[in-house]
């Protein structure tokens, strides 16, 4: 039994004629008769009385008619819901974002999106890259915005990653630091002897810092949870920090000197991650387009 068979049956009863129903359904009468016969065989009872001047439903046919009309009505409502979803009139967007991006990107992103799509429910999940990957895999979020994804994760979980933009990394220094006073641009590989303030393990920015500075490990006594904490520690003269440009553009700190690295400037790649088999909805695509514009 399928919806098409139920649709045919409802039209047969309403028209009281196989010929009229076939014309209304735009199908050949023999095909319509065959679908009715298959439906009767599946249910194990005759559904209509075949009379010389038309067709009338049996008691079983009346029971089926009641349920069939309800099912077809629910089917139409379901299709209308998805049509509205495609038109971005309503729906839900659940996405993840890394902590080194969320506080700086979301204020610029969510306000214009909610004004443009007020009926779309937006839910944000903040987390480290490894946690966001798992949430994408299990389907609890539609996509994630993160950085520097490891290729082995893509192969392991059949994930699709698309680059959104590349962001330069900068060096945050106390004002009395020698590199702050120097006219020469700092180089990442010169930071090996410095006290590098960094985020806890598991943050992609920490992994990136190790890579660009060509280091094996960082001092665990200088780790913290948030970029703002790292900048505050720099301002207190506790060390230096490699930070993304977006964090420095959010607002100036009088106690921190920000320097651009020499060429080639180290970067991090901000990407969109989703499951390969999943097609994003129109609201999700609209949100991602806004990220690119920002």
N, C-alpha and C positions, 0 to 999 in steps of 0.2 A: 504494500500500500504506500502510495506517495501522494504529495499534494496535488499533482496534476490529475491523478485519478479522482481525488475528492472534488476537485474543481469541475471535472466532467460530470460527475454524479449530481452535484448541486444544480448544474445547468439543465441536465436531463429532467430532474424533478420540477424545476421552475418552468421550463418550456412545455413539459408534458409530452414531448415528442423527441425521438432520436434525431429525426431530420432537422428540426429547428435547433436543437442543441448542438448538432454537428456544425451547422451553419454559423451559430454564434461563437463556437469555440474554434472555428476555422480549421476543422479537421474533417477527414473523410468519414462518412457514416460507418463503414465497416470497422475502421480503427476505433471509433467511439464505442461501438457495440462490443468489440473485443476487450477494451479496457473495463467496461461494465461487467462483462462475464468474468474477467480475472478478479475483479473486486468481489464478486459474489462467491467465487470459488475459494478465495482467501478467507472470507468471513463465514463461509459454510451455510449461507442462507440466501434465498432470493431477495433482492432488494426492491424490485418493481414488479407490478402486474403489467403484462403486455396485453393491452386490449385493442380491439379493432380501431378505435378512434383515439388512441393515445396511450400514455403510460401513467400509472399511479404508483406511489411508493407503498410498499408493504409496511407492516409494523416494524420490521427490522430496518427498512429503508428510512422510516421517520426517525428512528433512533440515530441512525448514521447521519442523517441530514442535520440534526441538532448539533452533533459533535463536529461534523465537517465544517459547518458554517463558522463555528467558534475557532477551529484550527486555522481556517483560511483568514479569518479576521486577525488572529494573532500573527500570522505570517506577514500580512500586509503591514501591521504595526512594526514588526521587527525590521522589515525592509525600509520603512520610513525612518526608523531610528538610525539605521546605518547611512541612509541618504543624508540625514541631518549631520551625522558625524563627518561624512565626506565633505560637506559644505562648511564645516567648522562652526556650525551654529551651536553645537553642544558637544559634550564628550569629556574625556579625562586625559590628562597628560601626567604620567608619573616618571620622573627621570632622576638619575643620580649625578652627582658632581663632586669633584675632589675638594677638600678643605682649603687648599692653596689657591683656589679659583672662586669658590662660592661667595665669600663675603665681598668680593670686588666686582664680580660679574653680575650676580643676581639682582642687586638694586637697579642696574641699568637695563636688565632683561625683563624682569617680571612685571614691573609697572606698565611699560608700554604694551606688553603682551596681554595683560588683563584688561586694559582699556580697549584693545582691539577685539578681544574674544572674551567678553564678560561671562558667558555661559559655559566656558570651559573650566573644569575643575583642575587646578594645578597642584601637584604634590611633589616636593623636593626631598630626596634622600641624600644626605651628605655622608661621604665615607672615603676610606682609602681605596686605592685602585683595586687591590685584591678582593675587598668586600663588594665593590661595585660590579666587578666581573661576575662574581657568584650570583648577584641579584639579577644581572642581565641574563645569565644562563638559566636561572630558575623561573624567569618571567615575572618577577615581582616588580621590576621596573622596565619601561619600554626601551630606554636607551641610557647611556651614560656619557658624560663629558669629562674626559680625563686626559692624562698626558703620558707619553713615552711608554706605550704598551709593549710588553715583551712578546716577540713573535711566537714563542712556544705556547703561550696562552691562546693565541688565535687558532692555532692548529688543534690544540687539545679540545677546545670547546666549540669549534666551528663558528667563530665570531667574525663579524665584518667591521672593519675600522676605516673611517674616512677622515682625512685631515681637515680640520676647520681653519686653523691658523697657526703660525709659529710666533713664539714670544721670546724676545731677548731676555737673558738673565743679567742682573746687575750686581754690583758689589756694594754692600752697606758697611760703612766704616765709622768709628768715632772720629770727631773732627780733629782730634789731636794725633791721629794716626799718621805715620809717615806716608802711606799711600794716598791719604786724603790731601796732603800738601804737595805731593809730587805732580809735576806737569805731564809725566808719562802715564799713559793708560795702563791700568793693572792687567796682568795676565793670570788666568785661572791656575796655571801650573806653578805660579809663584806663591800660592797660598799654603803650601805644605807645611811651612814653619809657623803659620798663624794659628791662633785659637779660633777655630771655625764653629760658630754657633749654628745648630742645625735642628731639624725636626726629628722626632722619634723614627726608628726604623719602620719600614712599611710605607712611608710617604715617598712618592715617586720623585719629589724634589730632592730628598736626601740621596737617593740613588743617583740622580743626575749630578748632584754636587760632587759625589765621589768620582764619577766618571770624568767630568770636565776638569777637575783638579788633579786627576791621576793619583788618587789616594786609595788605600786599601780599607781604611777604617777612620772613624772620627771619635773624638773624645766624648764618651758617654756623659761626662759631667757637664757638657755644654749643650745637651739636647733639651728641647721643649716641645710643646704641643701645637702651638699656633705661630703663624708668621708675625703677628703683632707682638707676641711675646719675644720672639727672636729680635725684632727691631728695637724693642725696649731694652733688651740685654746689650745690644750693640751700643745704644745711646748711653748706657751706664758704663761703657768702656770695658766690657767683659770679653770682647772679641769682635770678629767680623762675620758677615753672613752673605751667602749667595741667595739672592731673592729674585722672583719674577718681576718683570717691569710693571705688571698690572697692580702689584702691591704698592709700588712706589708712586704710581699715578693717582692712587686713591686719596692721598693727602700728604702734605709735607710734614716732616718731623725736624724740628729745630736742632735736635740733639744728634742727628744722624747725617752723615755725608754719603751721598749716592754717586757712584762712579760707573761709567760704562767701561766694559772690558775692551781690550785691544782686539783688532781683527785677527782671526775670524771670531766674531762675537758668539759666545755660547748661547744656545737657544733650548727651549723645550717645545715639543710639538703637542698642541692641543687637538684632540681628536674626538670624534663621535664613535661610540661602540654600540653595536646591536647584534642580535642573532641573525645569521644569514637568512634563515627561513621566514623572518618577520618583515612585513611591509608596514612602514610607519603610517600613521593616520595623518590627515590633513592638518589638524592642530599641532601634532608633533613636528611635522615638516615646517610649519609656520614658525614655531619656536626656534628651530635650528637655523632657519633663514635669518632670524633676528640676531642670533648669536654671531653669525658670519658678518652681518652688517656692523655690529658693535665692535 
